[in-house]
Every structure is written in C-alpha cells, then in structure tokens.
C-alpha cells in the first residue's frame, strides 16, 4: 500500500511540474536569425480589422533587416539609396525581452527607449509584430490605432 501511495504521489508531482519550461526557448529558436522587413500597416484600433495604411517595402527599404539571437541580442539595419545602389546605415544594436505567456517582445535599440510588440504571427518564415507602446490615433476616432510590421525570411 505504501508503495502504491508513494507511486501515486510521485506521479502527481511529476504531472503538476510538467509546465512547458521550454516554450520560451522554442519560440526564441524560431525567432533567431535575420528577418527582412516586407510590410508596414496601421490597423484601426476600433475594430482591429480596417486597414488604415499599408506600405509594401520595395527597393532598398526591402533590405531592412531585424536580427535576433537567443541570448537576447537584437540589431536593426536600414538601407537607403535608389535602384541597385543600396547602402546600409549604421547597424543599431540592443537587447530584447520576451514574455512567452503574453507573446510580447520588448526591443531596445541603441539609446532609444524600449518598444513593446505583441507577436501575432511566428513561424519559420514569417514574423508579424503589433506595436504596443507609442501608438497613436491615425483616423481621428479617439481610439489608438495599431501599427504592424511584417518580416519574412
């Protein structure tokens, strides 16, 4: 009887301590690497559906790159120029934080303050971020609208 009780107690302990502690590491492993910025949008905060502004990046701006590592290092490189004559601006480096439960990544580049983004899409090929701080009302309805940035590999 004692053995069965001990086995039951051990099983219960094992089952309750099985929270997926590796979920953060899994997400960060998918996030690591270079991401090319492909689209910027502003979506209405009123219905979270209406697209108020969209810009598909072309030319040199399509080379803008966000780089993430699993040790919380982040860098961003913007490109300027025309046609095939693209020049990278100085790489901006910083740190990021990540909360796996809320799917919020806080990015601090250079001397700027940290900006929080909610991760709406995270796959091996696409990363879509919704800006959470510093948002504004674009359409004048007194409800802050949400800027989105989409990256692809």
PESUL-V184846 format. One line per field, one symbol per residue. psi: psi as a letter, one per 30 degrees, with the letter a starting at -180 (. if undefined). burial: b if it has 16 or more other ideal C-beta (glycine too) atoms within 10 Angstrom, else e. A space follows every 10 residues. Layout:
BEGIN
psi->???
burial->???
END
This chain:
BEGIN
psi->eeeeeeeeee eeeeefggkj fgeeeeeeee fkakkkkfkk lkkkfefgek jfkkjkklbe fffkkkkklf ggkklkkkkl akbfikkklk kklalllkje efhkkjkjkb fllkkkkkje kjlffkjkkj kflglljegg ggkkljkkkk kl.
burial->eeeeeeeeee eeeeeeeeee eeeeeebbee beeebebbee bbbbbeeeee eeeeeebeeb bebbbbebee eeebbbbbbe eeeeeeeeee eeebebebeb eeebbbbbbe eeeebbbbbe eeeeeebbbb bbeeeeebee eeeebbbbbb bee
END
